[in-house]
């Protein structure tokens, strides 16, 4: 509701607001629609729905399990001993 916004603040469609969560972290919210009573915001990440292309470089290929993938279920399938 607009009544919950700071006095004099007039958000416009397309504007990006920085909102805070209860722990103090910030996240973007894009104003999709604003009228006299309420505003509608989109809380999706700005890249949501976009086609993304990444360039990666393979540094090493190794058949041994890495410590991060060593879980009890992984150990039973690969035969490794996890600590």
C-alpha positions in Angstrom: 0.0 0.0 0.0 1.2 3.5 -0.8 0.3 4.6 2.7 3.2 2.5 4.0 5.8 4.4 1.8 7.8 7.4 3.1 5.9 10.6 2.7 6.7 12.4 -0.6 8.1 9.2 -2.2 6.5 8.7 -5.6 7.7 5.5 -7.2 7.3 5.2 -11.0 7.0 2.1 -13.3 10.4 0.9 -14.3 12.2 2.4 -11.2 14.3 -0.1 -9.2 14.0 0.2 -5.4 16.4 -1.2 -2.9 14.4 -3.1 -0.3 15.7 -4.5 3.0 14.9 -7.9 4.5 14.6 -8.3 8.3 18.3 -9.2 8.7 19.3 -5.9 7.0 20.3 -7.4 3.6 19.3 -5.4 0.5 17.6 -6.8 -2.7 16.3 -5.0 -5.8 12.6 -4.6 -6.6 11.5 -3.2 -9.9 8.3 -1.2 -9.9 5.9 -2.8 -12.4 2.9 -0.6 -11.8 2.0 2.3 -9.6 -1.3 4.0 -9.0 -2.8 6.2 -6.3 -3.5 3.3 -3.9 -0.8 0.7 -4.4 2.4 -0.2 -6.2 3.2 -3.6 -7.7 6.9 -4.7 -7.6 8.8 -7.5 -9.3 11.1 -9.2 -6.9 12.7 -11.6 -9.4 16.4 -11.3 -10.0 17.2 -8.9 -12.9 18.6 -11.8 -14.9 15.5 -14.1 -14.3 14.2 -15.3 -17.6 17.2 -14.1 -19.6 19.3 -16.4 -21.8 22.8 -16.5 -20.2 26.0 -17.6 -21.8 29.1 -18.3 -19.8 32.7 -18.7 -21.0 34.5 -21.3 -18.9 38.0 -22.7 -18.8 38.5 -26.3 -17.7 41.6 -26.4 -15.5 41.8 -30.1 -14.7 40.0 -33.4 -15.3 40.4 -35.8 -12.4 38.6 -39.1 -11.7 39.1 -38.9 -7.9 36.2 -37.6 -5.9 36.7 -34.1 -4.5 36.3 -33.5 -0.7 33.2 -31.4 -1.4 31.5 -34.3 -3.2 32.4 -36.8 -0.5 29.2 -37.6 1.2 28.1 -40.9 2.8 25.9 -41.7 -0.3 28.8 -40.7 -2.6 31.2 -42.9 -0.7 29.0 -46.0 -1.0 28.8 -45.6 -4.7 32.5 -44.8 -5.3 34.1 -46.9 -2.6 36.0 -44.0 -1.1 36.4 -43.5 2.7 35.0 -40.1 3.8 36.0 -38.6 7.0 
